Amino acid sequence: MTRPALTSLDQTEYDVIVIGAGAVGCASARQLAGRGFRTLLVDRGDIGAGTSSRSSRMLYSGLGYLAARYPLWQMPFRPADMIRRLLYTRDVMRCRAELVRDMPGHLTKHRFHYPFRQGDRYPPWLVDLGFRLVEALDGWQVPLSYRRLPPAKAAGESAMAAALGGPLRGVGVFEEYMYAWPERICVDTALDAERRGATLRTYAEVTAIAREGEAWLVTLDERAPDMQGRAQIRARMVVNAAGPWIDRVPGGGSGKRRVIGVKGVNVMLRLPEAFRGQGLEAFSRKGEPYYVFPWRDFHFIGPTETEVTADPDDIRVEDAEIDYILAEANHLFPDLHLTRADVLHCWCGVRPTSTRDGRVTSLPVEVAEDPAMPGLLAVTGSTIMLHRHAARKVARSVERRLGRRGPEPAGVIPAPETKDQGIGQMAAREHVVRLADLIRRRLPDGLEPDLGRGRAEALSRIAAASLGWSEARRQDELRHFEEDTARVYRQL
């Protein structure tokens, strides 16, 4: 649809304003608009340009959420914690099944491995039970097809399994899904919200939120290049879905800290050709989840798990994090001898983890309303895996205050056509503002090994013709794209 001028929104009124066009914000806008609420979705940048674009790109089955950090013998004495973990994993599996059904063109399915080693914290029988339990939690809608094989049989079926260092007690084999295009999940969800009646405005930064009578007054400032403007918009409710930036939205909370960032680093490299399309889940020597993810002809490995308090905009990949990730890979596959010379690029994201009394907690997704700020909701504890679950919780919270208006939206969201002859039209109708928006989040080029540089010149000309850029603006967009690439990705 046509991108609205920010000033055209001045003094308009909505039922709900959703702040943050990441996976959770886009899904929340879709739920609300589909149920009949007049909805505005805003973001200070592009759709899906924050944490949602820097995830580990895995539609995870959730087995790791059952893994408690305390000794196994304590599990029977902590029933509330185990029930919470089971419910959380159930939500993950249900969302997994929902995305496989509704967005199949955005996913790819792969064979994954789980190595059983001598001295593992979790015995094979308990992991077997965990996989069976995880499958049962969603009623076997999307089976994991899990089986545990002896080392020799696993090695005969898979070069990746054969390359695992020992001593091995066995290898679990199962099916997992990857997001073929996580940014596009956000874009297509936002566009579906727009088709259902939501208004979408990117590059509009929230600079103030204030109570005005029975409504909220939200001030938006223009952030698109070569544009200026401000709008003040009234809404009966506001949903703060800004992810790790949730506590940095002016007026978006009472000052109490609601999230602590957990930094995750991933490293892209080329593994042996025989590993192509296969993945691995394990635990690092520190006891943290560790993955080898298939990505086209390549793999990426990681992540790290580091608490951070700095502005997520300023977080970068550090040398020690790269070295740790490579060391863990060499521990798993001792014959690979990976070094920094094998790294194509690496990136990091900050996951917004809920806090309780100032400490990180693995609480389930929460949609909280501060009693002193009625009608202002904050979404915490969600990941891209649970974005639809979080959105339904948002919608139910809104319905409790504003009343129910319509049924939950349903239907398949197809993957887009990306043929060259339609790119100009795509740029015009999908709220593209910058060249980076087109290359990274509307087209798959940004996820190629060259990070989109190979077609940047050609795509800039298409965008310029479609969006009316001058030659000076086109050159500026090329420079900005290079700067953005260097900011998001580190190349050694």
C-alpha positions as CSV (number, residue, x, y, z in Angstrom):
1,M,0.0,0.0,0.0
2,T,1.0,3.6,-0.3
3,R,3.3,4.8,2.4
4,P,1.5,7.5,4.4
5,A,3.2,10.9,5.1
6,L,3.8,11.2,8.8
7,T,2.0,14.5,9.0
8,S,-1.1,12.9,7.5
9,L,-1.4,10.9,10.7
10,D,-1.3,13.9,13.0
11,Q,-4.3,14.1,15.4
12,T,-5.6,10.8,14.2
13,E,-7.1,8.3,16.7
14,Y,-6.6,4.5,17.0
15,D,-7.7,1.8,19.3
16,V,-4.1,0.5,19.7
17,I,-0.6,1.7,18.7
18,V,2.0,-1.0,18.6
19,I,5.6,0.1,19.0
20,G,8.2,-2.0,17.3
21,A,7.9,-3.8,14.0
22,G,9.9,-6.9,14.9
23,A,8.3,-10.3,14.9
24,V,6.2,-9.8,18.0
25,G,5.0,-6.3,17.0
26,C,4.1,-7.3,13.5
27,A,2.2,-10.4,14.7
28,S,0.4,-8.3,17.4
29,A,-0.7,-5.8,14.7
30,R,-2.0,-8.6,12.6
31,Q,-3.9,-10.1,15.5
32,L,-5.4,-6.8,16.5
33,A,-6.3,-5.6,13.0
34,G,-7.7,-9.0,12.2
35,R,-10.0,-8.9,15.2
36,G,-11.3,-5.5,14.2
37,F,-9.3,-3.0,16.3
38,R,-8.1,0.2,14.6
39,T,-4.4,-0.4,14.8
40,L,-1.2,1.6,14.0
41,L,2.2,-0.2,13.8
42,V,5.2,2.0,14.1
43,D,9.0,1.5,14.2
44,R,11.9,3.9,14.3
45,G,13.6,1.9,11.4
46,D,12.5,-0.7,9.0
47,I,10.3,-3.8,9.5
48,G,12.3,-6.6,11.1
49,A,15.6,-4.7,11.2
50,G,16.4,-5.3,14.9
51,T,16.7,-8.5,16.9
52,S,14.4,-10.4,14.6
53,S,17.0,-10.1,11.8
54,R,19.8,-11.3,14.0
55,S,18.4,-14.4,15.5
56,S,19.8,-17.9,15.1
57,R,17.3,-18.5,12.3
58,M,16.0,-21.7,13.8
59,L,12.4,-22.8,14.4
60,Y,13.5,-24.6,17.4
61,S,11.6,-27.6,18.8
62,G,12.3,-26.5,22.4
63,L,14.1,-29.4,24.0
64,G,16.6,-27.1,25.6
65,Y,13.9,-25.4,27.6
66,L,13.4,-28.6,29.6
67,A,17.0,-28.5,30.6
68,A,17.3,-27.2,34.2
69,R,20.4,-25.5,35.4
70,Y,20.2,-27.1,38.9
71,P,21.2,-30.7,39.7
72,L,18.9,-33.4,38.2
73,W,18.1,-34.9,41.6
74,Q,16.4,-31.6,42.5
75,M,13.9,-31.9,39.7
76,P,11.2,-33.8,41.6
77,F,11.4,-31.2,44.4
78,R,10.7,-28.3,42.0
79,P,7.4,-29.2,40.4
80,A,6.4,-25.6,39.7
81,D,9.5,-24.9,37.7
82,M,9.2,-28.2,35.7
83,I,5.5,-27.4,34.9
84,R,6.5,-23.9,33.8
85,R,9.1,-25.4,31.5
86,L,6.7,-27.9,30.1
87,L,4.1,-25.2,29.3
88,Y,6.7,-23.0,27.7
89,T,7.9,-25.9,25.5
90,R,4.4,-26.7,24.6
91,D,3.9,-23.1,23.4
92,V,7.1,-23.4,21.3
93,M,6.0,-26.6,19.7
94,R,2.5,-25.3,18.9
95,C,4.0,-22.2,17.3
96,R,6.3,-24.4,15.4
97,A,3.4,-26.4,14.0
98,E,1.5,-23.2,13.2
99,L,4.3,-21.7,11.2
100,V,4.9,-25.0,9.3
101,R,1.2,-24.8,8.4
102,D,0.8,-21.1,7.7
103,M,4.2,-20.0,6.4
104,P,5.7,-23.1,4.7
105,G,7.5,-21.0,2.1
106,H,9.5,-19.2,4.7
107,L,11.0,-22.4,6.2
108,T,13.4,-25.2,5.2
109,K,13.6,-28.7,6.9
110,H,16.8,-30.3,7.8
111,R,18.4,-33.4,9.4
112,F,19.9,-32.6,12.8
113,H,22.1,-34.5,15.1
114,Y,22.5,-34.7,18.9
115,P,25.8,-36.3,20.1
116,F,25.7,-38.5,23.2
117,R,29.1,-38.3,24.9
118,Q,30.8,-40.0,27.8
119,G,30.3,-37.8,30.9
120,D,27.3,-35.9,29.5
121,R,25.1,-34.2,32.1
122,Y,22.0,-35.8,30.7
123,P,21.9,-39.6,30.2
124,P,20.7,-40.9,26.8
125,W,17.5,-42.3,28.3
126,L,16.5,-38.9,29.7
127,V,17.2,-37.1,26.4
128,D,15.2,-39.8,24.6
129,L,12.3,-39.1,27.0
130,G,12.7,-35.4,26.5
131,F,12.4,-35.7,22.7
132,R,9.3,-37.9,23.0
133,L,7.7,-35.5,25.5
134,V,8.4,-32.5,23.3
135,E,6.7,-34.2,20.3
136,A,3.7,-35.1,22.5
137,L,3.3,-31.5,23.7
138,D,1.9,-30.4,20.4
139,G,0.0,-33.6,19.7
140,W,2.6,-34.8,17.2
141,Q,1.4,-32.2,14.7
142,V,4.9,-31.8,13.2
143,P,6.9,-34.8,14.2
144,L,10.6,-34.6,15.1
145,S,11.1,-38.1,13.8
146,Y,13.6,-38.7,16.5
147,R,15.7,-41.8,16.8
148,R,18.9,-42.7,18.6
149,L,21.5,-44.6,16.6
150,P,24.8,-46.4,17.6
151,P,27.8,-44.4,16.6
152,A,28.8,-46.7,13.7
153,K,25.3,-46.6,12.2
154,A,25.0,-42.9,12.5
155,A,28.5,-42.5,10.9
156,G,27.3,-44.7,8.0
157,E,24.3,-42.4,7.4
158,S,25.9,-39.0,7.9
159,A,29.3,-37.5,7.2
160,M,28.6,-35.0,10.0
161,A,28.0,-37.7,12.5
162,A,31.1,-39.6,11.3
163,A,33.2,-36.5,11.9
164,L,32.2,-36.1,15.6
165,G,34.9,-36.6,18.1
166,G,34.6,-39.3,20.7
167,P,34.1,-41.0,22.9
168,L,30.5,-41.3,21.6
169,R,27.7,-43.3,23.2
170,G,25.3,-42.7,20.3
171,V,23.9,-40.0,18.1
172,G,20.3,-38.8,18.1
173,V,18.9,-38.0,14.6
174,F,15.8,-35.8,14.2
175,E,14.2,-33.1,12.0
176,E,14.3,-29.4,12.6
177,Y,13.2,-26.4,10.6
178,M,15.2,-23.2,9.8
179,Y,13.8,-19.8,8.9
180,A,14.8,-19.6,5.2
181,W,14.2,-15.9,5.6
182,P,13.5,-14.6,9.1
183,E,13.3,-10.9,8.0
184,R,10.7,-11.8,5.4
185,I,8.5,-13.4,8.1
186,C,8.3,-10.0,9.8
187,V,7.7,-8.2,6.5
188,D,5.0,-10.5,5.3
189,T,3.2,-10.6,8.7
190,A,3.2,-6.7,8.7
191,L,1.8,-6.6,5.2
192,D,-0.9,-9.1,6.1
193,A,-1.8,-6.9,9.1
194,E,-2.0,-4.0,6.6
195,R,-4.3,-6.0,4.4
196,R,-6.5,-6.6,7.4
197,G,-6.8,-2.9,8.1
198,A,-3.7,-1.9,10.1
199,T,-1.8,1.3,9.3
200,L,1.9,0.8,9.0
201,R,4.5,3.5,9.4
202,T,8.2,2.8,9.5
203,Y,11.0,5.3,10.2
204,A,8.8,7.0,12.7
205,E,10.4,7.2,16.1
206,V,8.4,7.4,19.3
207,T,9.8,10.4,21.2
208,A,7.1,10.8,23.9
209,I,4.2,8.9,25.4
210,A,1.9,10.8,27.7
211,R,-1.5,10.2,29.3
212,E,-4.2,12.6,28.1
213,G,-7.6,12.0,29.7
214,E,-8.7,8.5,28.9
215,A,-6.3,8.1,26.0
216,W,-2.6,8.0,25.4
217,L,-0.9,10.7,23.3
218,V,2.1,9.3,21.3
219,T,4.5,11.6,19.5
220,L,6.3,10.4,16.4
221,D,9.2,12.0,14.7
222,E,10.2,11.4,11.1
223,R,13.4,9.4,10.7
224,A,13.4,8.7,6.9
225,P,16.3,10.4,5.0
226,D,15.5,13.8,3.3
227,M,12.2,14.0,5.2
228,Q,10.9,15.9,8.2
229,G,7.7,15.8,10.2
230,R,6.0,15.1,13.5
231,A,2.7,13.6,14.4
232,Q,0.8,13.3,17.6
233,I,-1.6,10.4,17.7
234,R,-4.1,9.4,20.3
235,A,-4.8,5.8,21.2
236,R,-6.9,4.0,23.8
237,M,-4.1,1.5,24.4
238,V,-0.3,1.3,23.6
239,V,1.6,-1.9,23.2
240,N,5.4,-1.6,23.8
241,A,6.9,-4.4,21.7
242,A,10.3,-2.9,21.2
243,G,12.2,-6.0,22.3
244,P,15.6,-5.2,23.9
245,W,14.9,-1.5,23.5
246,I,11.7,-1.7,25.5
247,D,13.1,0.2,28.5
248,R,14.5,2.9,26.1
249,V,11.1,4.0,24.6
250,P,10.5,7.5,26.1
251,G,7.4,7.3,28.3
252,G,7.0,3.6,27.5
253,G,7.2,2.5,31.2
254,S,7.4,3.6,34.8
255,G,11.2,3.4,34.9
256,K,11.4,-0.1,36.3
257,R,13.7,-2.3,34.3
258,R,11.8,-5.0,32.5
259,V,14.4,-6.7,30.3
260,I,18.1,-7.7,30.4
261,G,19.8,-8.3,27.1
262,V,21.4,-11.6,26.3
263,K,23.9,-11.3,23.5
264,G,24.2,-14.1,21.0
265,V,27.0,-14.3,18.5
266,N,26.9,-16.5,15.4
267,V,29.8,-17.3,13.0
268,M,29.4,-18.2,9.3
269,L,31.8,-20.5,7.6
270,R,32.1,-23.2,5.0
271,L,32.2,-26.8,6.4
272,P,32.9,-29.9,4.3
273,E,30.6,-30.3,1.4
274,A,29.4,-33.6,2.8
275,F,27.9,-31.7,5.8
276,R,25.7,-29.6,3.5
277,G,22.1,-29.2,4.7
278,Q,22.7,-31.0,8.0
279,G,22.8,-29.5,11.5
280,L,23.7,-30.3,15.1
281,E,22.5,-29.5,18.5
282,A,24.7,-30.0,21.6
283,F,25.8,-28.3,24.8
284,S,29.1,-26.5,25.0
285,R,31.7,-27.3,27.7
286,K,30.2,-24.4,29.7
287,G,26.8,-26.2,29.6
288,E,25.2,-23.7,27.3
289,P,23.3,-24.6,24.1
290,Y,25.5,-24.9,21.0
291,Y,24.4,-25.4,17.5
292,V,25.7,-26.0,14.0
293,F,23.1,-24.6,11.6
294,P,22.9,-25.4,7.9
295,W,22.7,-22.3,5.6
296,R,22.6,-22.9,1.9
297,D,26.1,-24.0,0.9
298,F,27.5,-22.9,4.3
299,H,26.9,-23.3,8.1
300,F,26.9,-20.9,11.0
301,I,27.8,-21.9,14.5
302,G,27.2,-20.5,18.0
303,P,25.7,-18.8,19.8
304,T,27.1,-17.2,22.9
305,E,25.0,-16.4,26.0
306,T,26.3,-13.2,27.6
307,E,24.3,-10.7,29.6
308,V,24.6,-7.1,28.4
309,T,23.3,-3.8,29.7
310,A,24.5,-1.5,27.0
311,D,22.3,-0.1,24.2
312,P,21.7,-2.9,21.7
313,D,22.6,-0.5,18.9
314,D,26.2,-0.5,20.2
315,I,26.7,-4.2,20.7
316,R,29.4,-5.7,18.5
317,V,31.1,-9.1,18.0
318,E,34.3,-9.5,20.1
319,D,37.4,-11.5,19.3
320,A,37.0,-13.7,22.4
321,E,33.5,-14.7,21.3
322,I,34.7,-15.8,17.9
323,D,37.5,-17.8,19.5
324,Y,35.1,-19.5,21.9
325,I,32.7,-20.5,19.2
326,L,35.5,-21.9,17.0
327,A,37.0,-23.8,19.9
328,E,33.7,-25.5,20.7
329,A,33.4,-26.5,17.0
330,N,36.9,-28.0,17.0
331,H,36.0,-29.9,20.2
332,L,33.0,-31.4,18.5
333,F,34.8,-32.0,15.2
334,P,38.5,-32.3,16.1
335,D,39.6,-33.0,12.5
336,L,38.3,-29.7,11.1
337,H,40.9,-27.5,12.7
338,L,38.9,-24.4,12.2
339,T,40.5,-21.0,12.6
340,R,39.5,-17.4,12.0
341,A,40.7,-17.8,8.4
342,D,37.7,-20.0,7.8
343,V,35.2,-17.4,8.9
344,L,33.2,-15.6,6.2
345,H,31.4,-13.2,8.6
346,C,29.8,-13.1,12.0
347,W,27.0,-11.2,13.6
348,C,25.3,-10.8,17.0
349,G,21.9,-9.9,18.3
350,V,20.5,-9.1,21.8
351,R,17.6,-11.2,23.0
352,P,15.2,-9.4,25.4
353,T,15.1,-11.6,28.5
354,S,12.6,-10.9,31.2
355,T,13.8,-9.8,34.6
356,R,12.6,-10.5,38.1
357,D,14.2,-8.4,40.9
358,G,16.8,-7.3,38.5
359,R,17.9,-10.8,37.6
360,V,17.5,-12.7,34.3
361,T,14.8,-15.2,34.4
362,S,13.4,-17.7,31.9
363,L,9.8,-16.6,32.6
364,P,7.3,-17.4,29.9
365,V,6.1,-14.6,27.6
366,E,4.5,-11.8,29.6
367,V,2.2,-9.0,28.6
368,A,2.2,-6.7,31.6
369,E,0.3,-3.5,32.4
370,D,1.7,-1.2,35.0
371,P,-1.1,-0.2,37.4
372,A,0.1,3.4,37.3
373,M,-0.1,3.4,33.5
374,P,-3.5,1.8,32.6
375,G,-3.7,0.8,28.9
376,L,0.0,0.7,28.3
377,L,1.2,-2.9,27.8
378,A,4.7,-4.2,27.7
379,V,5.6,-7.5,26.0
380,T,8.6,-9.3,27.5
381,G,10.1,-12.8,27.4
382,S,9.3,-13.6,23.7
383,T,11.6,-14.8,20.9
384,I,10.9,-15.0,17.2
385,M,9.8,-18.6,17.8
386,L,7.0,-17.5,20.0
387,H,6.0,-14.3,18.2
388,R,2.5,-15.6,17.3
389,H,1.9,-16.8,20.9
390,A,3.0,-13.4,22.2
391,A,0.6,-11.7,19.7
392,R,-2.4,-13.7,20.9
393,K,-1.6,-12.8,24.5
394,V,-1.4,-9.1,23.4
395,A,-4.8,-9.4,21.7
396,R,-6.4,-11.0,24.7
397,S,-5.1,-8.2,27.0
398,V,-6.5,-5.6,24.6
399,E,-9.9,-7.4,24.5
400,R,-10.1,-7.5,28.3
401,R,-10.0,-3.7,28.3
402,L,-11.7,-2.7,25.0
403,G,-14.0,-5.7,24.5
404,R,-14.0,-8.5,21.9
405,R,-14.8,-7.5,18.3
406,G,-14.0,-10.4,16.0
407,P,-12.4,-13.8,15.7
408,E,-8.7,-14.5,15.6
409,P,-7.2,-14.1,12.1
410,A,-6.2,-17.2,10.2
411,G,-4.8,-18.2,6.8
412,V,-1.6,-19.0,5.0
413,I,0.8,-16.2,4.4
414,P,2.7,-17.1,1.2
415,A,6.3,-16.3,0.5
416,P,6.7,-13.5,-2.1
417,E,7.8,-13.7,-5.7
418,T,11.2,-12.1,-6.0
419,K,11.7,-12.1,-9.8
420,D,13.6,-9.1,-11.1
421,Q,10.8,-7.6,-13.1
422,G,8.7,-7.2,-10.0
423,I,11.3,-5.7,-7.7
424,G,10.4,-2.1,-8.5
425,Q,6.7,-2.7,-7.7
426,M,7.8,-4.5,-4.5
427,A,9.9,-1.5,-3.4
428,A,7.0,0.8,-3.9
429,R,4.3,-1.2,-2.2
430,E,6.2,-2.8,0.7
431,H,7.3,0.4,2.5
432,V,10.9,0.4,1.3
433,V,12.7,3.5,2.4
434,R,16.4,2.7,2.1
435,L,18.4,0.4,-0.2
436,A,19.3,-1.8,2.8
437,D,15.5,-2.4,3.4
438,L,15.3,-3.8,-0.1
439,I,18.4,-5.9,-0.1
440,R,18.2,-7.3,3.4
441,R,14.5,-7.6,4.2
442,R,12.5,-7.7,0.9
443,L,14.9,-9.8,-1.2
444,P,17.1,-12.8,-0.2
445,D,20.3,-11.1,-1.5
446,G,21.2,-9.8,2.0
447,L,21.5,-13.4,3.2
448,E,23.9,-14.5,0.5
449,P,27.6,-15.0,1.3
450,D,28.5,-11.6,-0.2
451,L,25.8,-10.0,2.1
452,G,24.1,-8.5,-1.0
453,R,27.0,-6.5,-2.3
454,G,27.1,-8.2,-5.6
455,R,23.7,-6.8,-6.7
456,A,23.7,-3.6,-4.7
457,E,24.4,-1.4,-7.7
458,A,21.8,-3.0,-9.9
459,L,19.2,-3.0,-7.2
460,S,19.9,0.6,-6.3
461,R,19.0,1.6,-9.9
462,I,15.7,-0.3,-9.7
463,A,14.9,1.3,-6.4
464,A,15.8,4.7,-7.7
465,A,13.5,4.4,-10.7
466,S,10.6,3.1,-8.5
467,L,11.0,5.5,-5.6
468,G,12.0,8.6,-7.4
469,W,15.5,8.9,-6.0
470,S,17.9,11.4,-7.5
471,E,21.4,10.2,-8.5
472,A,22.8,11.9,-5.4
473,R,20.3,10.0,-3.2
474,R,21.1,6.7,-5.0
475,Q,24.8,7.2,-4.3
476,D,24.1,8.0,-0.7
477,E,22.0,4.8,-0.4
478,L,24.9,2.8,-1.7
479,R,27.2,4.3,0.9
480,H,24.6,3.8,3.6
481,F,24.2,0.2,2.6
482,E,28.0,-0.4,3.0
483,E,28.0,1.3,6.3
484,D,25.0,-0.7,7.5
485,T,26.7,-4.0,6.3
486,A,29.8,-3.1,8.3
487,R,27.7,-2.3,11.4
488,V,25.6,-5.5,11.3
489,Y,28.2,-8.0,10.1
490,R,31.9,-8.3,11.1
491,Q,34.2,-9.7,8.5
492,L,37.7,-10.8,9.6
